[in-house]
Amino acid sequence: MAKRRISDLPVFDAAEHLDTEEAQRAYLSAILEEGDTELFLQALGDVAKAKGMSEIAEKSGLGRESLYKAFAPGKKPQFETVFKVARAAGLEIRIL
């Protein structure tokens, strides 16, 4: 039996599983509870991909390619970008 390498495994894309607004909100809420800002930015990028980057770009007034770059692993988008993407995705940032 041939050994499987990690590179042979399919890449997991969370965006493929975030097919409802309820799932998207639950995903982001769970990650916010962890308190990991880098993970939250990645999750917001996943939600943007799930909604459709073209749609998010149009609604936010930001370029589609710029969004992909801003939410790439290890990137730290400006708060203005995060805020615009959240609003374009139908999300609210509130302090309770």
N, C-alpha and C positions, 0 to 999 in steps of 0.2 A: 504494500500500500504506500503510495507516494505521500510525502509530508506536505501539509498545506502551509503556506506562508501567509503572514498577515496581509501582505500585498495582494494575495489571491481572494481575500474576503471582500464582499461588497461594502461600499462606503455607506454608512448610515447617514441619512439626511432627514433631520427632524421635521423640516418643512413639509415633507411628503405625508406626515401623519397629523398635521395641524389643519385639518379640513373643515373645522367649524370654529366660529368665534368663541364658543364655550371652551373648546380645547385650547385655543390660543391664549385666552385669558387665564385658564388654569395653569398652563405651562409657564407663563410669565410670572404669575403670582407665586408659584412654587419656587421659582428661581429667585425671586425677590426675597423670599423668606430665608434663603441661604446667605444673603448678604454679599454675594460675589459679583462685583460690578462688571468684571470682564465677561463672566458667564451671562449676565443679564444682557449685555450688548450683543453677544452672540445670539441669544434667544430672540431679541428684538429683530435681528437680521433674519432669523429663521421665520418669524411671523411675517415679516415683509416679503420674503420669498414665497411663503404659503399664499399670501394675498395676491402676489404678482408684482414683481419689481416695477414693471411698466406702469401699473395702476398707482402704486405708491409714489413713483417718480412724478407722475402727472399731478396727483393730488397734493403732493408736498412742494412742488415747484423745484425739485432737485433732479439732477441728471441720473438716469438709470445706472450708468457705469460708475458714477460717483458713489452711488449707494452701495454697489457691490464692493467697491474699494473701502468705503467708510466702515462697513460691517465685516470686513475680512478678519480672520483670526489674528489677534494681537493688535489690532487697530483701536484707536480711542477717538471716536467721532466727537465733535463738539456737541455741547448740550443742545444748541439750536437744531442741529441735525437730528438728534435723538427725539427732541420734542416734535419736530415736523413729521418725522416718520411715525411716531406714536399716534399723532392726530390723524394722519393720512390712513392709518390702519384702523381707525375707529376707536382708539384707546384714549383714556384720560389719565393724566398724571395729577394726582390730588394728594393733599396733606389732610389727614383726618385727625 
